[in-house]
């Protein structure tokens, strides 16, 4: 039996940061929107980022000045509309005699970066001497050290919550959200996609129709296009030439830096970061061609050893080994297919791919976390053009996300820092649910934030699953809360615990 759902202006496939942003902007401009994802909100590539909101300093080397300017402008926007989640981050670039980029090159890059970020609220860069650098970061390897540059970008500690708040805002403006909903077919009639078939979490088949369909499935974009029937008048080359990025998370180590460190790897000259994050240190990322199933992406041992070795070279007292790793995570960047081009030189610009054979189908290729909002604005402008309707103005650059509403004044009087860093000005709603903060967070995730499983709750709502022990010490207590407050049966509580423990307990250093 197939359930026929209502007709929509727009169906968005993929609830990562791009899909969430497009859904929010569409709903805020008055469109009837359906967002579907085969998993949870933000459970794909978005959750595997380096968690930076940045201009992309290294893109200057590839003369992508327009991308850098757009990114820096959007960084400033996110510091305002998501002020509870996005915070300024000082970053140090050590300069060594053996570095590919010398002091003059780094300084020129810093000046260009400052010029392209005109109107910014963050401080300008500073160049430090060798002694000033070692005073600031005494654990750095002093051999061959010439000095450093210090500049500011921004960090989003939990990118998952940025995605979530875009979705919650979209829902508040009338969008319909369906997670754990797998698209099985795109129905083509003539030169249009007339409908989308999908299977809901209950196993039931559904059919929804729309004026415009947005394929924002990230590295799964080509797999969604494969859902078109063979008779469809559709020919498209593979759009995605993804690269894999892996990270490791370790506890604080001897000599660990206070500032984030932006390094040039000695083995291959590739840049990577060491960043204080969530009480531990985040180290990454790699950049490796990946043609396999994005659902099967994992950090490989050679990537782990590469990141450990490069960190130990820069911080000789660190002594990091595999057994010090708390966990790893890995994701596939949905970059445009480019043949044999070097991985790190593949553009991070986004492309809104129109398919001439199917006039109402758009595919989102590329992009980065920092520029999701401007991508969404551009995409919704195209949607209105497809609809033949005049577009209301986009207001996503000025209308703050839910947790940023009156955040500064709220934060002055609210004392629970843990709730503030997750929920912003919505923290009061959470605290009112229960006198026990842990209980309140679990209940809030399921009752107000669209969580369906304990993994959703721990990894993409409360963020407990990103603590050093992956939240394993609290999983049984969370299941008991499900029974007591959410109406779960004991059988469901046992199943949720088993699934989570099997995934993250047997091999704690496995990927997210």
VENKA-V951280 format. One record per residue. N is the residue number from 1. RES is the residue in one letter. SS is DSSP state (H for helix, E for strand, - for the rest). OMEGA is omega as a letter, one per 40 degrees, with the letter a starting at -180 (* if undefined). Layout:
N/RES/SS/OMEGA
N/RES/SS/OMEGA
This chain:
1/X/-/a
2/X/E/i
3/X/E/i
4/X/E/i
5/X/E/a
6/X/E/i
7/X/E/a
8/X/E/i
9/X/E/a
10/X/E/i
11/X/E/i
12/X/E/i
13/X/E/i
14/X/-/a
15/X/-/i
16/X/-/a
17/X/H/a
18/X/H/i
19/X/H/i
20/X/H/i
21/X/H/i
22/X/H/i
23/X/H/i
24/X/H/a
25/X/H/i
26/X/H/a
27/X/H/a
28/X/H/i
29/X/-/i
30/X/-/i
31/X/-/i
32/X/-/a
33/X/E/i
34/X/E/i
35/X/E/i
36/X/E/i
37/X/-/a
38/X/-/i
39/X/-/i
40/X/-/i
41/X/-/i
42/X/-/a
43/X/-/a
44/X/-/a
45/X/H/a
46/X/H/a
47/X/H/a
48/X/H/a
49/X/-/i
50/X/-/i
51/X/-/i
52/X/E/i
53/X/E/a
54/X/-/a
55/X/-/a
56/X/-/a
57/X/H/a
58/X/H/i
59/X/H/i
60/X/H/a
61/X/H/i
62/X/H/i
63/X/-/i
64/X/-/a
65/X/H/i
66/X/H/i
67/X/H/i
68/X/H/i
69/X/H/i
70/X/H/a
71/X/H/i
72/X/H/i
73/X/H/a
74/X/H/i
75/X/H/i
76/X/H/i
77/X/H/a
78/X/H/i
79/X/H/a
80/X/H/a
81/X/H/i
82/X/-/a
83/X/-/i
84/X/-/a
85/X/-/a
86/X/E/a
87/X/E/i
88/X/E/a
89/X/E/i
90/X/E/a
91/X/E/i
92/X/E/i
93/X/E/i
94/X/E/i
95/X/E/a
96/X/E/i
97/X/-/a
98/X/-/a
99/X/-/i
100/X/-/a
101/X/-/a
102/X/-/a
103/X/H/a
104/X/H/i
105/X/H/i
106/X/H/a
107/X/H/i
108/X/H/i
109/X/H/i
110/X/H/i
111/X/H/i
112/X/H/a
113/X/H/i
114/X/H/a
115/X/H/a
116/X/H/i
117/X/-/a
118/X/-/a
119/X/-/a
120/X/-/i
121/X/-/a
122/X/-/a
123/X/-/i
124/X/-/a
125/X/-/i
126/X/E/i
127/X/E/a
128/X/E/i
129/X/E/i
130/X/H/a
131/X/H/i
132/X/H/i
133/X/H/a
134/X/H/i
135/X/H/i
136/X/H/a
137/X/-/a
138/X/-/a
139/X/-/a
140/X/-/i
141/X/-/a
142/X/-/a
143/X/-/i
144/X/-/a
145/X/E/i
146/X/E/a
147/X/E/a
148/X/E/i
149/X/E/i
150/X/E/i
151/X/E/a
152/X/E/i
153/X/E/a
154/X/E/i
155/X/E/i
156/X/E/a
157/X/-/a
158/X/-/i
159/X/H/i
160/X/H/a
161/X/H/i
162/X/H/i
163/X/H/a
164/X/H/a
165/X/H/i
166/X/H/i
167/X/H/i
168/X/H/i
169/X/H/i
170/X/H/i
171/X/H/i
172/X/H/i
173/X/-/i
174/X/-/a
175/X/-/i
176/X/E/a
177/X/E/i
178/X/E/i
179/X/-/a
180/X/-/a
181/X/-/a
182/X/E/i
183/X/E/a
184/X/E/a
185/X/E/i
186/X/E/a
187/X/E/a
188/X/E/i
189/X/E/a
190/X/-/a
191/X/-/i
192/X/E/i
193/X/E/a
194/X/E/a
195/X/E/i
196/X/E/i
197/X/E/i
198/X/E/i
199/X/E/i
200/X/-/a
201/X/-/i
202/X/-/i
203/X/-/a
204/X/-/i
205/X/E/a
206/X/E/i
207/X/E/i
208/X/E/i
209/X/E/a
210/X/E/i
211/X/E/a
212/X/E/i
213/X/E/a
214/X/E/i
215/X/E/a
216/X/-/a
217/X/-/i
218/X/H/a
219/X/H/i
220/X/H/a
221/X/H/a
222/X/H/i
223/X/H/i
224/X/H/i
225/X/H/i
226/X/-/i
227/X/-/i
228/X/E/i
229/X/-/a
230/X/-/a
231/X/-/a
232/X/-/i
233/X/-/a
234/X/-/i
235/X/-/i
236/X/-/i
237/X/-/i
238/X/-/a
239/X/-/a
240/X/E/i
241/X/-/a
242/X/-/i
243/X/E/a
244/X/E/i
245/X/E/a
246/X/E/i
247/X/E/i
248/X/E/i
249/X/E/a
250/X/E/i
251/X/-/i
252/X/-/a
253/X/-/i
254/X/-/a
255/X/-/a
256/X/-/a
257/X/-/i
258/X/-/i
259/X/-/i
260/X/E/a
261/X/E/i
262/X/E/a
263/X/E/i
264/X/E/a
265/X/-/a
266/X/-/a
267/X/-/a
268/X/-/i
269/X/-/a
270/X/-/i
271/X/E/i
272/X/E/a
273/X/E/i
274/X/E/a
275/X/E/i
276/X/E/a
277/X/E/i
278/X/-/i
279/X/-/i
280/X/E/i
281/X/E/i
282/X/E/a
283/X/E/i
284/X/E/e
285/X/-/i
286/X/-/a
287/X/-/a
288/X/E/i
289/X/E/a
290/X/-/a
291/X/-/a
292/X/-/a
293/X/-/i
294/X/H/i
295/X/H/a
296/X/H/a
297/X/-/i
298/X/-/i
299/X/-/i
300/X/-/a
301/X/H/a
302/X/H/i
303/X/H/i
304/X/H/a
305/X/H/i
306/X/H/a
307/X/H/i
308/X/H/a
309/X/H/a
310/X/H/i
311/X/H/i
312/X/H/i
313/X/H/a
314/X/H/i
315/X/-/a
316/X/-/a
317/X/-/a
318/X/-/i
319/X/-/a
320/X/-/i
321/X/-/a
322/X/H/a
323/X/H/i
324/X/H/a
325/X/E/i
326/X/E/i
327/X/E/i
328/X/E/i
329/X/E/a
330/X/E/i
331/X/E/a
332/X/E/i
333/X/E/a
334/X/-/a
335/X/-/i
336/X/E/i
337/X/-/a
338/X/-/i
339/X/-/a
340/X/-/a
341/X/-/i
342/X/-/a
343/X/H/a
344/X/H/i
345/X/H/i
346/X/-/a
347/X/-/i
348/X/-/i
349/X/-/i
350/X/E/i
351/X/E/i
352/X/E/a
353/X/E/i
354/X/E/a
355/X/E/a
356/X/-/a
357/X/-/i
358/X/E/a
359/X/E/a
360/X/E/i
361/X/E/i
362/X/E/i
363/X/E/a
364/X/E/a
365/X/E/i
366/X/E/a
367/X/-/i
368/X/-/a
369/X/H/a
370/X/H/a
371/X/H/a
372/X/H/a
373/X/H/i
374/X/H/i
375/X/H/a
376/X/H/i
377/X/H/i
378/X/H/a
379/X/H/a
380/X/H/i
381/X/H/i
382/X/H/i
383/X/H/i
384/X/H/i
385/X/H/i
386/X/H/a
387/X/H/a
388/X/-/a
389/X/-/i
390/X/-/a
391/X/-/i
392/X/-/a
393/X/-/i
394/X/-/a
395/X/-/a
396/X/-/i
397/X/-/a
398/X/-/i
399/X/-/a
400/X/-/i
401/X/-/a
402/X/H/a
403/X/H/a
404/X/H/i
405/X/-/a
406/X/-/a
407/X/H/a
408/X/H/a
409/X/H/i
410/X/H/a
411/X/H/a
412/X/H/a
413/X/H/a
414/X/-/a
415/X/-/a
416/X/-/a
417/X/H/a
418/X/H/i
419/X/H/i
420/X/H/a
421/X/H/i
422/X/H/a
423/X/H/a
424/X/H/a
425/X/H/i
426/X/H/a
427/X/H/i
428/X/H/i
429/X/H/i
430/X/H/a
431/X/H/a
432/X/H/a
433/X/H/a
434/X/-/i
435/X/-/i
436/X/-/a
437/X/H/a
438/X/H/i
439/X/H/a
440/X/H/a
441/X/H/a
442/X/H/a
443/X/H/a
444/X/H/a
445/X/H/a
446/X/H/a
447/X/H/a
448/X/H/a
449/X/-/i
450/X/-/i
451/X/-/i
452/X/-/a
453/X/-/i
454/X/H/i
455/X/H/i
456/X/H/a
457/X/H/a
458/X/H/a
459/X/H/a
460/X/H/i
461/X/-/a
462/X/-/a
463/X/-/i
464/X/H/a
465/X/H/i
466/X/H/i
467/X/-/a
468/X/-/a
469/X/-/a
470/X/-/i
471/X/-/a
472/X/H/i
473/X/H/a
474/X/H/a
475/X/H/i
476/X/H/i
477/X/H/i
478/X/H/i
479/X/H/i
480/X/H/i
481/X/H/i
482/X/H/i
483/X/H/a
484/X/H/a
485/X/H/a
486/X/-/i
487/X/-/i
488/X/-/i
489/X/-/i
490/X/H/i
491/X/H/i
492/X/H/i
493/X/H/i
494/X/H/a
495/X/H/i
496/X/H/i
497/X/H/a
498/X/H/a
499/X/H/a
500/X/H/a
501/X/H/i
502/X/H/a
503/X/H/a
504/X/H/a
505/X/-/a
506/X/-/i
507/X/-/a
508/X/-/a
509/X/-/i
510/X/-/a
511/X/-/i
512/X/-/*
